[in-house]
């Protein structure tokens, strides 16, 4: 597994934790969500 793959998994985990934190607080971050869902396919190579 390459370094890039490790970084991507770490990024994905951090984003998941961030979204969970927002849900618990009842907060939305649409700007971040838009960037995340736009960027994720490129990062995951799909």
N, C-alpha and C positions, 0 to 999 in steps of 0.2 A: 504494500500500500504506500503510495507516494505521499510526500509532505502536503501537497495540495489537497488530497483526499482527506487527510487528517484535519486540516484547517477547515474544510467545508463541513465535516461532521461536527466540529466544535462550534462553528457559526450556526449551523442548524439547531444544535442543542441550546445555544444561547438565545436564539430567536424563539424557540418553543417555550423556554422559561420566561422570556419577556412577555409573550402573548398570554401565558398563564397568569402572570403577575397582573397584567392589565385587566383580564377577566375578573380576577378576585377583587380588584379595586373598582370595577364597573367603568373603566376608562377605555376609550378607543383611540387608536393612533393610526388614522386612515392613511396618512402620508407614508408612514413606515410600512404599513401593510401593502400598499400599492407597490412600493419599491421591492419589498420582499417577494411578493408573488410574481413580479415582473422579472426579477433577477434569479429566482430559484431554478427555473428550467435551464438556464445557462450554466449555473453552478453544478447542477446534478447531471449535466451532459445528456439530457433527454430532449 
